[in-house]
Amino acid sequence: MASIVGKNLAARFDPSYAVFVHGDQPPTDPEWDRVMAEYRTISNPASVSVLVYSDGGAPTATQRAQLVRIMGRQLPRAAVVTKSVVAKIAAKAVGLFAKQLRVFDTSQLDAAVAHLQLGEHNRANILRTLSELRSELTAPSTSPRA
């Protein structure tokens, strides 16, 4: 399982799902480049359900375009969970290309995970991963991050 923890973004890739946690700012280009490098290793991106949790940050227009190019027509089932209007707008922009992407309020986390149609084991794992990544992203760091 590959993990990326930066200043504005934390992500973890599992064979069945990927979880992204955005802080309140857009990912830095080095953070996004690491995520895109990981996506390039997935032979069928549509087979990996995606859960995104945002405290307000979202990929920039350039970063979203890069994501759409890498994914091509292999778009995954995805759920974006946020209270942020900016993040909701960014998610809906990607949703123009990703028809299985849905946006949920933070009070609808269970519905977001249900939308991903994961088995019970992966549901528990994705929620645990989300909790871990949120803690890692907000934890003070003693070493520099991307």
Secondary structure, 3 states (H helix, E strand, C coil): CEEEECCCEEEEECCCEEEEEECCCCCCHHHHHHHHHHHHCCCCHHHCEEEEEECCCCCCHHHHHHHHHHHCCCCCCEEEEECCHHHHHHHHHHHCCCCCEEEECHHHHHHHHHHCCCCHHHHHHHHHHHHHHHHHHHCCCCCCCC
